Amino acid sequence: MSDGRLPDANETMSMLRRGVESRDAELLARLYGIDAELLIVDESNPPSRPRVLRGINAIADYLRDVYARDMSHSIENVIASGSRIAFTQSCRYADGTCVLAANIADLEDGVIVSQTVVQAWDS
């Protein structure tokens, strides 16, 4: 924050929404802690073998890849309280393929330190 305060969960969620909906991977990467962990469960990465990204560099690379794709993103069903945020993210590729992701994240000092994403897409 410009005034030296750390963002609360609502402010972090607001920045996350702005980054997701404007496809701004660099803004999104700034919301993660240096040692953050992102766990992804989907058809290719089942619960017994989730994809795990550790550290800001791996997460930033992932975000750059996702948000460079020709698709729209919207955030819905937001819960932000204390040190936790939860939300759903709806995505639509240019060809009409849809993706839905449920997210829950833990915050420390206003940044995401761990996040779990469970996603499904049209086949």
C-alpha positions in Angstrom: 0.0 0.0 0.0 1.2 3.5 -0.7 0.7 4.6 2.9 2.8 1.8 4.3 -0.1 -0.3 5.5 -0.4 -4.0 4.5 -3.6 -4.8 2.6 -6.3 -6.7 4.4 -8.1 -9.7 2.8 -10.7 -7.4 1.1 -8.0 -5.2 -0.4 -6.0 -8.2 -1.6 -9.1 -9.7 -3.1 -9.9 -6.4 -4.9 -6.4 -6.3 -6.4 -6.6 -10.0 -7.4 -10.0 -9.3 -9.1 -8.5 -6.3 -11.0 -5.5 -8.4 -12.1 -7.5 -11.5 -13.1 -10.2 -9.6 -15.0 -7.7 -7.4 -16.8 -5.3 -10.4 -17.5 -2.4 -8.6 -15.7 0.0 -11.4 -14.8 2.5 -8.9 -13.4 0.0 -7.4 -11.0 -1.1 -10.9 -9.9 2.5 -12.0 -9.3 3.0 -9.1 -6.9 0.2 -10.6 -4.7 2.2 -13.7 -3.9 4.9 -14.1 -1.2 8.4 -15.1 -2.3 8.0 -18.6 -0.9 4.3 -19.0 -1.8 2.9 -22.4 -2.9 0.2 -22.9 -5.5 -1.5 -26.3 -5.6 -3.5 -27.2 -8.7 -6.0 -30.1 -9.0 -7.6 -30.8 -12.4 -8.1 -33.6 -14.9 -4.3 -33.8 -15.6 -3.3 -33.4 -11.9 -5.6 -35.5 -9.6 -5.7 -35.0 -5.9 -3.2 -37.8 -5.3 -0.7 -36.0 -7.6 -1.5 -32.3 -7.8 0.6 -29.9 -9.7 2.6 -27.9 -7.1 4.3 -24.6 -7.9 6.7 -23.3 -5.3 8.1 -19.9 -5.1 7.2 -16.6 -6.8 9.2 -17.3 -9.9 7.4 -20.5 -10.7 4.0 -19.0 -9.9 4.8 -15.8 -12.0 5.8 -18.0 -15.0 2.5 -19.9 -14.6 0.5 -16.7 -14.4 2.2 -15.2 -17.5 1.3 -18.4 -19.4 -2.4 -18.4 -18.3 -3.1 -14.7 -18.8 -1.4 -14.5 -22.2 -4.0 -16.9 -23.6 -6.9 -15.5 -25.6 -9.6 -15.9 -23.0 -11.7 -13.9 -20.6 -11.7 -14.2 -16.9 -14.2 -13.2 -14.2 -14.2 -13.5 -10.4 -17.4 -14.5 -8.6 -18.6 -15.9 -5.2 -16.0 -14.0 -3.2 -15.3 -14.5 0.5 -12.6 -12.5 2.1 -12.0 -12.6 5.9 -9.0 -12.3 8.1 -6.2 -14.2 6.6 -8.2 -16.2 4.0 -9.8 -15.5 0.7 -12.0 -17.8 -1.4 -13.6 -17.3 -4.8 -14.6 -18.9 -8.1 -13.1 -18.0 -11.4 -14.9 -18.4 -14.7 -12.9 -18.4 -17.9 -13.9 -18.6 -21.5 -11.6 -19.3 -24.4 -12.2 -17.6 -27.8 -13.5 -20.9 -29.2 -16.2 -21.0 -26.5 -14.5 -23.6 -24.2 -15.3 -22.8 -20.6 -13.2 -23.3 -17.4 -14.4 -23.0 -13.8 -12.0 -22.9 -10.9 -12.6 -22.9 -7.2 -9.8 -21.1 -5.2 -8.9 -20.8 -1.6 -5.9 -18.9 -0.4 -4.1 -18.1 2.8 -2.6 -14.7 3.4 0.2 -13.4 5.5 1.0 -9.7 5.7 -1.4 -9.1 2.9 0.2 -11.5 0.4 -0.8 -15.0 -0.7 1.4 -17.7 0.9 -0.6 -20.7 -0.2 -3.4 -21.3 -2.7 -5.4 -24.3 -3.8 -7.1 -24.3 -7.2 -9.5 -27.0 -8.3 -10.5 -26.6 -11.9 -12.7 -28.2 -14.5 -13.2 -27.4 -18.2 -15.4 -28.4 -21.1 -14.2 -31.4 -22.9 
